[in-house]
Amino acid sequence: MLHKPIVFSATILGVLLLLLIMFPLPPLFSQRLAESPWPTYRGNLKRTGIAPFKGPTTDKLRWVFSTGLSEKEGGIETDPVIGPDGTIYFGANNGIFYALDPESGTIRWAFPTDFDTFAIYSTAFVDQQGIVYLGAKDGKVYALTAPRKGIMGDVVWSINLGTTIQTSPAFTPDGTLVIGADDWAYYGITPARGTSGAKIKWRFQTQGTLISSPTVDFDGTVFVASMDGKVYALQPPGEAGQPVKVLWTFASGGRDDKGGFENAPAIDNEGTLYIAANDGVLYALDTKSGKLKWSFDGVARAGYRTYAIFSSVAIGSDRTIYFGGKNGDLYAVQERAGLFGTSAEALWHYGLGPGIQSSPLLTNDGTVYIGDERGTFHAVRPPQAGEQGTALWKFSTKGTLISSPALGADGTLYVGSMDGKLYAFNSSAGAAPASVGPFSGTWYGLYESPLFSGKVRVVLVQKGTQLLFTWFLDGAGRGEAHGTVQGNRIEASLPIKTARCQGTLSGDGRLEKGEIRAEVRIDRCMGNPVTGKLMLRHG
């Protein structure tokens, strides 16, 4: 039987064309997120903080990774993210960006940035190629990838903004990286392509410190916020050198500690942007106009109106909004339509006790995971009745929890603490194998020689008798090397190239009582060989 060909009339084609104009398909992001459970800050492009998996039902640890130091020298303030191959990425205050094996928590590779104190606040963005993007206190935005050999991450490109960075990157549909810096400006950066290096495409100046990270909608609108107390909707220029168009602004009515914004905007699928301010108020804004839809002042009513909300929100599938306040309460808030307009009410809350600086992660069974300022991590279940959530489990770390959690597809939950440790929780997985050698880990110390001396950070990975390491020496920069292990002794060599020294650095050392002491020789410094001493401690 013959079928007649389908013929579209001009009228039908016209209707289809009109629909495409009125409701265009979202553009494909040229810098696409990695296909992984948690590839960026808050889990996805809209910063919703929701995971499509179930998390751990107990506080059973799979493994713990330590930077060796805590607080400003080694604490973890960034959120872990997950690469397409499962690698766990995070940066620490020691200035080292780590890539860990998800099964064992061992180091796959690392990259030392130029600063070593309160050094990385920026949570990474991982794209489909496995390239990792982040900002650092040394003023640089880095694009890193796994090394072809050794353990020091390869720099795909970097750009120096000339000022420190506290925010996390996002990408616009045309592949421009957006990040905020401590000169109070947001930057649009064109990544390096071919022989052309990364370049600043545009810059938008606010009037306050930038702690809030940018959020990009599918139509390319960039939403940013500042400690100047304003939320901005920006339309970036198509070409470099053209001005940024401000579509709208919203002002909280205060700034800095009394109304500035420290958390990131989050967007739902109905055109609402959610962000909370230091005045203790959660705001729901229309993404097209910036008009206030509703607000919730529960934290302010509890008596907290300065530095009141650091927590970004999580958005449930039913548009319930979850966030924590300085008063120590986790709130579940939902919009309510009434005769006199739209408002919001708290469906339930849960008292953590201390204040909250981290942001909630919401799983598909309704469990909320969040940390508090005293270092306790909470798994919270919504109430079956009443207004009080209940604790599923708690776990105490030894540092403030600023880092927010990430969740893997296998149910492993990762979170960092200011005690310098990254924790991996999984209720069903077995404990990670303890297979690392005694030299593996992060070491800190001093190098002294007649020509120059300085602090040094070294990441070592021992594989049997083989030793791989990457290092950063003040005044000399970063490098990598390999060596061999025999008992408690090591021998190593590496090429070195600084303003004063070019050639080969070689040395041998001994591990005793938690210290590595080595004699290091450089064959050519200002035309002469130089011998120095290296002392390292494991945190």
Disulfide bonds with the S-S distance in Angstrom:
Cys501-Cys525 1.90
